[in-house]
C-alpha cells in the first residue's frame, strides 16, 4: 500500500463520532446545484434514474453512488456536486434501483448489485470513448464500486475510484446498527425501505411478505425477508458474507482511495483491513475522527465538509495523463490549489495530518 497522508483533523468540539455523523445534516447551506434528471429505460423493463451535472459538457466525468437509501439530495452528494460545479467539472449521480423511488421489478439494489454501475459506465464509454471516468461510492455505494472493480479488473474503464465511510463487514455493521444511538440511524433507513416496499405491494413477490414489514426492528430483518430471498441469497447472513467489501479488495486493479474514520459508529475496528490486504494501488486513509459520512472541520468561513476537496485532489493527482490534458480554464484554479495543499483548498491552521492505515 502506498502511504498517503490526508489533511483532516476535527476541532476538539467536533470529535464525537455521533456529532460528526449528525452535524452535516444540520448544515444550513443548501449546496444548490443545477442538475438534469433523466430516466433511462433499461432492456429488462426497469429504469435507471441519473442526475447529471454538465451532461453535455466536456472533460472528466465523476460517477457518484449514494449510501443506503441515499439520494441526489443527500448532503454528502450535494456538497461534492457543488465542489465539482465550482470547478466546471461534470458528474452523474446514479440513483439506486428501488432506493428512495420504487422501481418496477421485484429485485432492487444491494451491496453486491453492480449491474446499474456497469450499464452506466458502458453507456458513457460508448458515447464518450475518450472521457476520463471516475467513481465515488459512499458507504454502501462504496461496496458496489469495490465489487464492480473486482469483477472487471483491468477492464473497469475507470481511471480511478474512491469510497467514503466504507463498511467492510456487512454482518458486523448490521449488529452495530442495533446498538445504542445507532438504532436511530437504522430506523430512519428502515422506514425508507418499508415505504418503498409498500409502493410495490402489488407485485407477486411482495404480497406474501407485506405482513412482515410491521414487525421489523432493524435492517437485518428487512434483509432476511426481502433482500436475501429476492436476490438469490440463502438468508441475510449469506448475503452479508457474499457481498461484504473486504474480500474484494485484493481484486482491485484501479487506483483506489478509501477514506474512513476510526470512530465510525457503524464500522468496528476489527473489520478494517490490514496493510497486507491492500495492494499498492489501494490507499486507505484513516482519520481519528469523522464519524459515518461526517468529516466536518472548521475554516474561518465556517464548518466545511472534507471529502469533496480530498476526492477531487486524489483523482487529479493519481491520473497524470488526465491532469496534463486539463487546462485551468476547464477545472478551475481551485483544484490546483487543493492539489498543492493551498489554504484556499482544504487546509488551515486547524487541520492536521491524519495517518495512513498500518
Secondary structure, 3 states (H helix, E strand, C coil): CCCCCCCCCCCHHHCCHHHHHHHHHHCCCCCCCCCEEEEEECCCCCEEEEEEECCCCCCCEEEEECCCCCCCCCHHHHHHHHHHHHCCCEEEEECCCCCCCCCCCCCCCCCCCCHHHHHHHHHHHHHCCCCCEEEEEECHHHHHHHHHHHHHHHHCCCCEEEEECCCCCHHHHHHHCCCCCHHHHHHHHHHHHHHHHHHCCCCHHHHCCHHHHCCCCCHHHHHHHHHHHHCCCCCHHHHHHHHCHHHHHHHCCCEEEEEEECCCCCCCHHHCCCHHHCCCCEEEEEECCCCCCCCEEEECCEEEECHHHHHHHHHHHHCHHHHHHCCHHHHCHHHHHHHCCCCCCCCCCCCCCCEECC
